[in-house]
Amino acid sequence: MRRLFGFFAGMWTGGRSFDEQRYYSNAADTTRAPNLESVTREMEATLERERNGAADLLAQSADRHALLKDAEKAIAGWDEKARTAIAGNRDDLARAALTERFKATEWADGLRDEIGRIDDLLRGYQVDIRGLQTRLGEVYRRRSMADARIQRANTGVDAYSLLKGDKWEQAAPGLDSLDRNADFAEARLEAMSLGSAPSTFGRRAPAAALSPSSAQARLLEPLSRAAPSAIDTELAAMKARLAGQA
């Protein structure tokens, strides 16, 4: 009974003792499940191996098909030789040709069997490759869409905090400071252009400031002197024209 119990216990625990089985079970429970990135890399590596295996089989299939063509040519050639020997009453040569034809036929049959087995293996590769490509395509598409959604959400959070959050309220007074700095710079420039005189911006200038300076008076003086003589000349000319019309 103890032997039977030990036999079935070994079947349940995979040949390990109960203490060993309990240890491995606890280790399996605490092992973290594989994440998406590791599984994706494993699928990519497996797909690469599948493609390499299929490529090797395709090369073998091409080689077997080439040999099969040679075998079929040999069969046709030995068959023609057997017919020729029979027509010439050379049964010995006909038997030899038929013997070689049988050998070529067996060779061709063996090649067809190999090609059939290779095709079966290729179909298995095809199913696996198609499945891995489909699954990886789903991973790539959903990961790309998730990345785009995350990026949009992050930029949306930044935009919301800048438009409606406290950052703008805290930074807005800086514009008033910039305006004050601009006013100060313009006032400084105006003061320098007026020789450090007080600015008259926004105030009505006194009457003395509106009168021409001595330099302006000197420039206008020749014109004021020349004005009466010009008027007298024009007046005399007008009188002469009127007298002539009378």
FILOMAR-163862 format. One record per residue (C-alpha): residue number from 1; residue in three letters; x, y, z. Coordinates in nm, 2 decimals. Last residue first. Layout:
N
[NUM, "ALA", [X, Y, Z]] ...
***
This chain:
246
[246, "ALA", [-0.96, 15.03, -6.91]] [245, "GLN", [-0.79, 14.69, -6.97]] [244, "GLY", [-0.45, 14.85, -6.97]] [243, "ALA", [-0.52, 15.03, -6.65]] [242, "LEU", [-0.62, 14.69, -6.49]] [241, "ARG", [-0.30, 14.53, -6.60]] [240, "ALA", [-0.09, 14.81, -6.47]] [239, "LYS", [-0.26, 14.81, -6.13]] [238, "MET", [-0.20, 14.43, -6.10]] [237, "ALA", [0.17, 14.48, -6.18]] [236, "ALA", [0.20, 14.75, -5.91]] [235, "LEU", [0.03, 14.53, -5.65]] [234, "GLU", [0.26, 14.23, -5.74]] [233, "THR", [0.57, 14.46, -5.69]] [232, "ASP", [0.44, 14.60, -5.36]] [231, "ILE", [0.36, 14.25, -5.23]] [230, "ALA", [0.71, 14.13, -5.32]] [229, "SER", [0.87, 14.44, -5.15]] [228, "PRO", [0.66, 14.37, -4.83]] [227, "ALA", [0.77, 13.99, -4.81]] [226, "ALA", [1.14, 14.03, -4.84]] [225, "ARG", [1.19, 14.15, -4.49]] [224, "SER", [0.98, 13.87, -4.34]] [223, "LEU", [1.16, 13.61, -4.54]] [222, "PRO", [1.50, 13.74, -4.44]] [221, "GLU", [1.40, 13.72, -4.07]] [220, "LEU", [1.26, 13.37, -4.07]] [219, "LEU", [1.60, 13.20, -4.02]] [218, "ARG", [1.70, 13.46, -3.75]] [217, "ALA", [1.36, 13.41, -3.57]] [216, "GLN", [1.42, 13.03, -3.57]] [215, "ALA", [1.76, 13.08, -3.41]] [214, "SER", [1.61, 13.32, -3.15]] [213, "SER", [1.35, 13.06, -3.06]] [212, "PRO", [1.00, 13.06, -3.19]] [211, "SER", [0.72, 13.10, -2.94]] [210, "LEU", [0.54, 12.77, -2.83]] [209, "ALA", [0.76, 12.71, -2.53]] [208, "ALA", [0.69, 13.06, -2.40]] [207, "ALA", [0.32, 12.99, -2.42]] [206, "PRO", [0.35, 12.70, -2.18]] [205, "ALA", [0.33, 12.33, -2.31]] [204, "ARG", [0.01, 12.14, -2.23]] [203, "ARG", [0.08, 11.83, -2.02]] [202, "GLY", [0.06, 11.46, -2.13]] [201, "PHE", [0.43, 11.43, -2.22]] [200, "THR", [0.60, 11.75, -2.11]] [199, "SER", [0.90, 11.56, -1.96]] [198, "PRO", [1.13, 11.75, -1.74]] [197, "ALA", [1.46, 11.85, -1.91]] [196, "SER", [1.75, 11.59, -1.90]] [195, "GLY", [1.87, 11.72, -2.23]] [194, "LEU", [1.54, 11.67, -2.41]] [193, "SER", [1.65, 11.35, -2.59]] [192, "MET", [1.79, 11.20, -2.26]] [191, "ALA", [1.46, 11.26, -2.08]] [190, "GLU", [1.26, 11.10, -2.36]] [189, "LEU", [1.49, 10.80, -2.35]] [188, "ARG", [1.45, 10.76, -1.98]] [187, "ALA", [1.07, 10.80, -2.00]] [186, "GLU", [1.06, 10.53, -2.27]] [185, "ALA", [1.26, 10.29, -2.05]] [184, "PHE", [1.05, 10.36, -1.75]] [183, "ASP", [0.73, 10.30, -1.94]] [182, "ALA", [0.86, 9.97, -2.08]] [181, "ASN", [0.97, 9.85, -1.73]] [180, "ARG", [0.62, 9.94, -1.60]] [179, "ASP", [0.46, 9.74, -1.88]] [178, "LEU", [0.68, 9.44, -1.81]] [177, "SER", [0.59, 9.45, -1.44]] [176, "ASP", [0.22, 9.46, -1.53]] [175, "LEU", [0.28, 9.15, -1.75]] [174, "GLY", [0.45, 8.97, -1.46]] [173, "PRO", [0.13, 9.01, -1.27]] [172, "ALA", [-0.01, 8.73, -1.50]] [171, "ALA", [0.24, 8.46, -1.37]] [170, "GLN", [0.06, 8.35, -1.05]] [169, "GLU", [-0.28, 8.36, -1.21]] [168, "TRP", [-0.14, 8.18, -1.51]] [167, "LYS", [0.01, 7.90, -1.30]] [166, "ASP", [-0.30, 7.86, -1.08]] [165, "GLY", [-0.49, 7.65, -1.34]] [164, "LYS", [-0.73, 7.74, -1.62]] [163, "LEU", [-0.52, 7.80, -1.92]] [162, "LEU", [-0.18, 7.68, -1.81]] [161, "SER", [-0.31, 7.38, -1.60]] [160, "TYR", [-0.55, 7.29, -1.88]] [159, "ALA", [-0.27, 7.29, -2.14]] [158, "ASP", [-0.04, 7.08, -1.93]] [157, "VAL", [-0.32, 6.83, -1.86]] [156, "GLY", [-0.40, 6.82, -2.24]] [155, "THR", [-0.04, 6.76, -2.32]] [154, "ASN", [-0.04, 6.46, -2.09]] [153, "ALA", [-0.37, 6.33, -2.22]] [152, "ARG", [-0.26, 6.36, -2.58]] [151, "GLN", [0.07, 6.18, -2.51]] [150, "ILE", [-0.11, 5.90, -2.33]] [149, "ARG", [-0.36, 5.86, -2.61]] [148, "ALA", [-0.09, 5.85, -2.87]] [147, "ASP", [0.11, 5.60, -2.67]] [146, "ALA", [-0.21, 5.39, -2.63]] [145, "MET", [-0.27, 5.40, -3.01]] [144, "SER", [0.09, 5.29, -3.08]] [143, "ARG", [0.06, 5.01, -2.82]] [142, "ARG", [-0.27, 4.90, -2.97]] [141, "ARG", [-0.13, 4.89, -3.32]] [140, "TYR", [0.20, 4.72, -3.23]] [139, "VAL", [0.04, 4.46, -3.00]] [138, "GLU", [-0.23, 4.37, -3.26]] [137, "GLY", [0.04, 4.34, -3.53]] [136, "LEU", [0.23, 4.12, -3.30]] [135, "ARG", [-0.07, 3.89, -3.26]] [134, "THR", [-0.13, 3.87, -3.63]] [133, "GLN", [0.23, 3.82, -3.71]] [132, "LEU", [0.26, 3.54, -3.45]] [131, "GLY", [-0.05, 3.36, -3.59]] [130, "ARG", [0.06, 3.39, -3.95]] [129, "ILE", [0.41, 3.26, -3.86]] [128, "ASP", [0.26, 2.97, -3.66]] [127, "VAL", [0.02, 2.86, -3.93]] [126, "GLN", [0.29, 2.90, -4.20]] [125, "TYR", [0.54, 2.70, -4.00]] [124, "GLY", [0.30, 2.41, -3.97]] [123, "ARG", [0.23, 2.44, -4.34]] [122, "LEU", [0.60, 2.42, -4.41]] [121, "LEU", [0.63, 2.11, -4.20]] [120, "ASP", [0.36, 1.94, -4.41]] [119, "ASP", [0.53, 2.06, -4.73]] [118, "ILE", [0.86, 1.91, -4.61]] [117, "ARG", [0.69, 1.58, -4.55]] [116, "GLY", [0.54, 1.58, -4.90]] [115, "ILE", [0.87, 1.68, -5.06]] [114, "GLU", [1.04, 1.39, -4.87]] [113, "ASP", [0.78, 1.15, -5.00]] [112, "ARG", [0.82, 1.28, -5.35]] [111, "LEU", [1.19, 1.23, -5.33]] [110, "GLY", [1.15, 0.87, -5.22]] [109, "ASP", [0.92, 0.81, -5.52]] [108, "ALA", [1.17, 0.96, -5.76]] [107, "TRP", [1.45, 0.74, -5.63]] [106, "GLU", [1.23, 0.44, -5.65]] [105, "THR", [1.15, 0.53, -6.01]] [104, "ALA", [1.52, 0.59, -6.09]] [103, "LYS", [1.60, 0.24, -5.96]] [102, "PHE", [1.31, 0.09, -6.16]] [101, "ARG", [1.44, 0.27, -6.47]] [100, "GLU", [1.79, 0.13, -6.41]] [99, "THR", [1.65, -0.23, -6.40]] [98, "LEU", [1.44, -0.15, -6.71]] [97, "ALA", [1.75, -0.05, -6.90]] [96, "ALA", [1.94, -0.36, -6.79]] [95, "ARG", [1.64, -0.58, -6.89]] [94, "ALA", [1.62, -0.41, -7.23]] [93, "LEU", [1.99, -0.45, -7.28]] [92, "ASP", [1.96, -0.83, -7.22]] [91, "ASP", [1.65, -0.84, -7.43]] [90, "ARG", [1.83, -0.71, -7.73]] [89, "ASN", [1.57, -0.79, -8.01]] [88, "GLY", [1.64, -0.46, -8.17]] [87, "ALA", [1.28, -0.33, -8.09]] [86, "ILE", [1.33, -0.45, -7.73]] [85, "ALA", [1.65, -0.26, -7.70]] [84, "THR", [1.49, 0.06, -7.83]] [83, "ARG", [1.20, 0.03, -7.59]] [82, "ALA", [1.44, -0.03, -7.30]] [81, "LYS", [1.64, 0.28, -7.40]] [80, "GLU", [1.33, 0.49, -7.41]] [79, "ASP", [1.23, 0.37, -7.06]] [78, "TRP", [1.58, 0.44, -6.94]] [77, "GLY", [1.56, 0.81, -7.07]] [76, "ALA", [1.21, 0.87, -6.93]] [75, "ILE", [1.31, 0.74, -6.59]] [74, "ALA", [1.63, 0.95, -6.60]] [73, "LYS", [1.43, 1.26, -6.69]] [72, "GLU", [1.19, 1.19, -6.40]] [71, "ALA", [1.49, 1.15, -6.16]] [70, "ASP", [1.65, 1.47, -6.28]] [69, "LYS", [1.32, 1.65, -6.23]] [68, "LEU", [1.29, 1.50, -5.88]] [67, "LEU", [1.64, 1.62, -5.80]] [66, "ALA", [1.54, 1.98, -5.88]] [65, "HIS", [1.22, 1.93, -5.67]] [64, "ARG", [1.43, 1.81, -5.38]] [63, "ASP", [1.66, 2.11, -5.39]] [62, "ALA", [1.37, 2.35, -5.40]] [61, "SER", [1.22, 2.17, -5.10]] [60, "GLN", [1.54, 2.19, -4.91]] [59, "ALA", [1.56, 2.57, -4.97]] [58, "LEU", [1.20, 2.61, -4.86]] [57, "LEU", [1.28, 2.40, -4.55]] [56, "ASP", [1.57, 2.64, -4.46]] [55, "ALA", [1.35, 2.94, -4.52]] [54, "ALA", [1.07, 2.79, -4.30]] [53, "GLY", [1.32, 2.74, -4.02]] [52, "ASN", [1.45, 3.10, -4.05]] [51, "ARG", [1.10, 3.23, -4.05]] [50, "GLU", [1.01, 3.03, -3.74]] [49, "ARG", [1.32, 3.15, -3.56]] [48, "GLU", [1.24, 3.51, -3.64]] [47, "LEU", [0.88, 3.46, -3.52]] [46, "THR", [1.01, 3.31, -3.20]] [45, "ALA", [1.24, 3.62, -3.14]] [44, "GLU", [0.95, 3.86, -3.21]] [43, "MET", [0.72, 3.66, -2.98]] [42, "GLU", [0.98, 3.66, -2.70]] [41, "ARG", [1.03, 4.03, -2.74]] [40, "THR", [0.65, 4.09, -2.72]] [39, "VAL", [0.63, 3.86, -2.41]] [38, "SER", [0.91, 4.06, -2.24]] [37, "GLU", [0.74, 4.39, -2.33]] [36, "LEU", [0.39, 4.29, -2.22]] [35, "ASN", [0.49, 4.18, -1.87]] [34, "PRO", [0.56, 3.83, -1.76]] [33, "ALA", [0.37, 3.74, -1.44]] [32, "ARG", [0.56, 3.79, -1.12]] [31, "THR", [0.67, 3.48, -0.94]] [30, "THR", [0.53, 3.46, -0.59]] [29, "ASP", [0.28, 3.18, -0.68]] [28, "ALA", [0.54, 2.99, -0.87]] [27, "ALA", [0.78, 3.00, -0.58]] [26, "ASN", [0.51, 2.88, -0.34]] [25, "SER", [0.44, 2.59, -0.57]] [24, "TYR", [0.81, 2.51, -0.61]] [23, "TYR", [0.85, 2.49, -0.23]] [22, "ARG", [0.53, 2.28, -0.18]] [21, "GLN", [0.65, 2.04, -0.44]] [20, "GLU", [0.99, 2.01, -0.28]] [19, "ASP", [0.83, 1.94, 0.06]] [18, "PHE", [0.59, 1.69, -0.10]] [17, "SER", [0.88, 1.50, -0.26]] [16, "ARG", [0.93, 1.54, -0.63]] [15, "GLY", [0.86, 1.28, -0.90]] [14, "GLY", [0.62, 1.51, -1.08]] [13, "THR", [0.41, 1.58, -0.77]] [12, "TRP", [0.09, 1.40, -0.87]] [11, "MET", [0.27, 1.11, -1.04]] [10, "GLY", [0.51, 1.07, -0.75]] [9, "ALA", [0.22, 1.06, -0.51]] [8, "PHE", [0.07, 0.79, -0.72]] [7, "PHE", [0.38, 0.58, -0.69]] [6, "GLY", [0.44, 0.66, -0.32]] [5, "PHE", [0.08, 0.56, -0.24]] [4, "LEU", [0.12, 0.24, -0.44]] [3, "ARG", [0.45, 0.16, -0.25]] [2, "ARG", [0.28, 0.24, 0.09]] [1, "MET", [0.00, 0.00, 0.00]] 
***
